[in-house]
C-alpha cells in the first residue's frame, strides 16, 4: 500500500514540477467537483512523501479564473494529503516585496468575482461558515518560516496578499487602491483556494514568489512587465523552495 504524502505542494506560474522529487508516481483521482488541473505527482523528497499538482496544468493551459480550485484540493485530499503548501507567483506592491523576494503572507483580501468559492454550491450541500480571520494555518506558516531560517533562505514573515481576477495584469489605479487597502502582494490564484482549503479542513499556507513589481509600484513607473522577466525572476527566487519544503517535512 502506498504511503500517503506528508505534504502537498501546489505550483503556480513557472513552477510546473517540484525539483528534487524522486521515485515519482502519477495519480489521477476523480473528485465530486470534476477534474483537477492535471495529474498529481507523488514522490520522495528529504525522505518524505510529497504530492505535487501544477495549478495551471503542466503546460500552463488553465488561466487563473478557470482553475477548478475545488477539484484540485479535493484531489490532493483524495491521495491522503492533510497539509498544503501553495506556491503563488505574485507581484510586489510595497517596498520590501520586490522581484525575487520570497514571502509567507499572513493575510489576504479577495478582489476576485464569479469564481465558485465554496463547497456549499450544490443544492443540499452542508452550509459551512468557517472561521477565516487567519486565512493561513498559523502552525504551518510557522513551519515554513522555521524551515527557511534553518536552510538560510531569506523569507519575509507576513504581508497581505490581494487576489485579483486576472488573467490580465492590474492597472496602476487598481494597484494604488490595493496599496491603500493594505496589500503588499498581488496575485490571481490566492482565492478561493485558501478558503476552500479551510472548508476541507486542510492545513494551508502560501509561499509567495515575487516575479515583478506591480504596475506603478517599482522604482521605474514606466516599466513594462514581460513574461521573460517574470519567468527569470521566478526561477531565481524559487531556488530555495526545495530546501524550504524539505525543512517543513523534517519539522
FENLIN-V437942 format. One record per pair of residues at least 24 apart in sequence whose C-alpha atoms are under 10 Angstrom apart, sorted by the first residue. I is the first residue (numbers start at 1). J is the second residue. If there is no record, write none. Layout:
i->(I I)
j->(J J)
This chain:
i->(2 2 2 3 3 3 3 3 4 4 4 4 4 4 4 4 4 4 4 5 5 5 5 5 5 5 5 5 5 5 5 5 5 5 6 6 6 6 6 6 6 6 6 6 6 6 6 7 7 7 7 7 7 7 7 7 7 7 7 7 7 7 7 7 8 8 8 8 8 8 8 8 8 8 8 8 8 8 8 8 8 8 8 8 8 9 9 9 9 9 9 9 9 9 9 9 9 9 9 9 9 9 9 9 9 10 10 10 10 10 10 10 10 10 10 10 10 10 10 10 10 10 11 11 11 11 11 11 11 11 11 11 11 11 11 12 12 12 12 12 12 12 12 12 12 12 12 12 12 12 12 12 12 13 13 13 13 13 13 13 13 13 13 13 13 13 13 13 13 13 13 13 14 14 14 14 14 14 14 14 14 14 14 14 14 14 14 14 15 15 15 15 15 15 15 15 15 15 15 15 15 15 16 16 16 16 16 16 16 16 16 17 17 17 17 17 18 18 18 18 18 18 18 18 18 18 19 19 19 19 19 19 20 20 20 20 20 20 21 21 21 21 21 21 21 21 22 22 22 22 23 24 24 24 24 25 26 26 27 27 27 27 27 28 28 28 28 29 29 29 29 29 29 29 29 30 30 30 30 30 31 31 31 31 31 31 31 31 31 32 32 32 32 33 33 33 33 33 33 33 33 33 33 34 34 34 34 34 34 35 35 35 35 35 35 35 36 36 36 36 36 36 36 36 36 36 37 37 37 37 37 37 37 37 37 38 38 38 39 39 40 40 40 40 41 42 45 45 45 45 45 46 46 46 46 46 46 46 46 47 47 47 48 48 48 49 49 50 50 50 50 51 51 51 51 51 52 52 52 52 53 54 55 55 55 55 56 63 63 63 63 63 63 64 64 64 64 64 64 64 64 64 64 64 65 65 65 65 65 65 65 65 65 65 65 65 66 66 66 66 67 67 67 67 67 68 68 68 68 68 69 69 69 69 69 69 69 69 69 69 69 70 70 70 70 70 70 70 70 70 72 73 73 73 73 73 73 74 74 74 74 76 77 77 77 77 81 81 82 82 82 82 82 82 83 83 83 83 83 83 83 83 84 84 84 84 84 84 84 84 84 85 85 85 85 85 85 85 85 85 85 85 86 86 86 86 86 86 86 86 86 87 87 87 87 87 87 87 87 87 88 88 88 88 88 88 88 88 88 88 88 88 89 89 89 89 89 89 89 89 89 89 89 89 89 89 89 89 89 89 90 90 90 90 90 90 90 90 90 90 90 90 90 90 90 90 90 90 90 90 91 91 91 91 91 91 91 91 91 91 91 91 91 91 91 91 91 91 91 91 92 92 92 92 92 92 92 92 92 92 92 92 92 92 92 92 92 93 93 93 93 93 93 93 93 93 93 93 93 93 93 93 93 93 93 93 93 94 94 94 94 94 94 94 94 94 94 95 95 95 95 95 96 96 96 97 97 97 97 97 97 97 97 97 97 97 98 98 98 98 98 98 98 98 98 98 98 99 99 99 99 99 99 99 99 99 99 99 99 99 100 100 100 100 100 100 100 100 100 100 100 100 100 100 100 101 101 101 101 101 101 101 101 101 101 101 101 101 102 102 102 102 102 102 102 102 102 102 102 102 102 102 102 102 103 103 103 103 103 103 103 103 103 103 103 103 103 103 103 103 104 104 104 104 104 104 104 104 104 104 104 104 104 104 104 104 104 105 105 105 105 105 105 105 105 105 105 105 105 105 105 105 106 106 106 106 106 106 106 106 106 106 106 106 106 107 107 107 107 107 107 107 107 107 107 107 107 107 108 108 108 108 108 108 108 108 108 108 108 108 108 108 108 108 108 109 109 109 109 109 109 109 109 109 109 109 109 109 110 110 110 110 110 110 110 110 110 110 111 111 111 111 111 111 111 112 112 112 112 112 112 112 112 112 112 113 113 113 113 114 115 115 115 116 116 116 117 117 117 117 117 117 118 118 118 118 118 118 118 118 119 119 119 119 119 120 128 128 129 130 130 130 130 130 130 131 131 131 132 132 132 132 135 135 135 135 135 135 135 136 136 136 136 136 136 136 136 137 137 137 137 137 137 137 137 138 138 138 139 139 139 140 140 140 140 140 141 141 141 141 141 141 142 142 143 143 143 143 143 143 143 143 144 144 144 144 144 144 144 144 144 144 145 145 145 145 146 146 146 146 147 147 147 147 147 147 147 147 147 148 148 148 148 148 148 148 148 149 149 150 150 150 151 151 151 151 151 151 151 152 152 152 153 153 153 153 153 153 154 154 155 155 155 155 155 156 156 158 159 159 159 159 160 160 160 161 161 161 161 161 161 161 161 162 162 162 162 162 162 163 163 163 163 163 163 164 164 164 164 165 165 169 169 169 170 170 170 171 171 171 172 172 172 172 172 173 173 174 174 174 175 175 175 175 176 176 176 176 179 184 185 185 185 185 186 186 186 187 207 207 207 208 208 209 209 209 209 209 209 209 210 210 210 211 211 211 211)
j->(42 49 79 42 48 49 79 80 42 48 49 50 51 77 78 79 80 81 82 42 43 44 48 49 50 51 52 76 77 79 80 81 82 83 44 48 49 50 51 80 81 82 83 84 248 249 250 42 48 49 50 51 52 76 80 81 82 83 84 85 203 245 248 249 40 41 42 49 50 51 52 53 73 76 77 79 80 81 82 83 84 85 86 204 245 40 41 50 51 52 53 54 55 76 81 83 84 85 86 87 204 205 206 207 245 40 51 52 53 54 55 56 72 73 76 84 85 86 87 88 206 207 52 53 54 55 56 57 58 85 86 87 88 89 207 53 54 55 56 57 58 60 64 86 87 88 89 90 188 189 208 209 234 54 55 56 57 58 59 60 63 64 87 88 89 90 189 209 211 230 231 234 54 56 58 59 60 88 89 211 227 230 231 232 233 234 235 238 53 54 55 56 57 58 60 87 88 89 231 234 235 238 52 53 54 55 56 57 58 59 60 41 52 53 54 58 43 45 50 51 52 53 54 241 242 245 45 238 239 241 242 243 44 45 46 242 243 246 45 46 48 49 50 51 52 242 46 47 49 50 49 49 50 51 52 51 51 52 51 75 76 78 79 75 76 78 79 71 72 74 75 76 77 78 79 71 72 74 75 78 70 71 72 73 74 75 76 77 78 70 71 74 75 68 69 70 71 72 73 74 75 119 122 68 70 71 72 74 75 68 69 70 71 72 74 75 67 68 69 70 71 72 73 74 75 76 61 62 66 67 68 69 71 72 75 62 72 75 72 75 72 75 76 79 76 79 242 243 245 246 249 242 243 245 246 247 248 249 250 246 249 250 246 249 250 81 249 81 245 246 249 76 79 80 81 84 76 84 85 86 86 87 86 87 88 189 189 165 166 167 168 188 189 115 164 165 166 167 168 187 188 189 190 191 112 113 114 115 116 164 165 166 167 188 189 191 115 116 166 167 115 116 189 192 193 115 116 117 192 193 115 116 117 118 189 191 192 193 194 196 197 116 117 118 119 192 193 196 197 200 193 193 194 196 197 200 202 196 197 200 202 202 197 200 201 202 202 203 197 200 201 202 203 204 137 140 197 201 202 203 204 205 137 140 194 197 202 203 204 205 206 136 140 141 144 203 204 205 206 207 245 248 189 190 193 194 204 205 206 207 208 189 190 205 206 207 208 209 238 241 161 186 187 188 189 190 206 207 208 209 210 211 185 186 187 188 189 190 207 208 209 210 211 212 230 231 233 234 237 238 161 162 163 184 185 186 187 188 189 190 207 208 209 210 211 212 213 214 230 234 161 162 169 170 175 184 185 186 187 188 208 209 210 211 212 213 214 215 217 230 161 175 183 184 185 186 187 208 209 210 211 212 213 214 215 217 218 160 161 162 175 176 178 179 182 183 184 185 186 210 212 213 214 215 216 217 218 159 179 182 183 184 185 213 214 217 218 184 213 217 218 219 156 159 184 156 159 184 185 208 209 210 211 212 213 218 184 185 209 210 211 212 213 214 217 218 219 209 210 211 212 213 214 218 229 230 233 234 236 237 208 209 210 211 212 213 230 232 233 234 235 236 237 238 239 154 155 156 208 209 210 211 212 233 234 236 237 238 148 153 154 155 156 157 207 208 209 210 211 234 237 238 240 241 144 145 154 155 156 157 158 159 160 161 185 206 207 208 209 210 136 141 142 144 145 155 156 157 158 159 160 161 205 206 207 208 209 135 136 141 156 157 158 159 160 161 184 185 205 206 207 208 134 135 136 137 138 141 157 158 159 160 161 205 206 132 133 134 135 136 158 159 160 161 162 182 183 184 133 134 135 136 159 160 161 162 163 182 183 184 185 186 190 191 194 135 160 161 162 163 164 178 181 182 183 186 190 191 161 162 163 164 165 188 189 190 191 192 162 163 164 165 178 188 191 162 163 164 165 166 188 189 190 191 192 164 165 191 192 165 165 191 192 191 192 196 191 192 193 194 195 196 192 193 195 196 197 198 199 200 195 196 197 199 200 199 198 199 199 195 196 198 199 200 201 195 198 199 194 195 198 199 194 195 197 198 204 205 206 194 195 197 198 203 204 205 206 194 197 198 202 203 204 205 206 203 204 205 203 204 205 203 204 205 206 248 203 204 205 206 207 248 205 248 205 244 245 247 248 249 250 251 205 206 207 244 245 246 247 248 249 251 207 244 247 248 244 247 248 251 243 244 245 246 247 248 249 250 251 240 241 243 244 245 246 247 248 244 247 243 244 247 240 241 242 243 244 246 247 240 243 244 237 239 240 241 243 244 237 240 207 208 209 240 244 207 208 184 183 184 185 208 184 185 186 185 186 187 188 190 191 206 208 186 187 188 189 190 191 187 188 189 190 191 192 188 189 190 191 189 191 214 215 225 214 215 216 214 215 216 214 215 216 217 221 215 216 214 215 216 214 215 216 217 214 215 216 217 217 214 209 210 213 214 210 213 214 214 238 241 244 237 238 233 234 235 236 237 238 241 234 237 238 235 236 237 238)
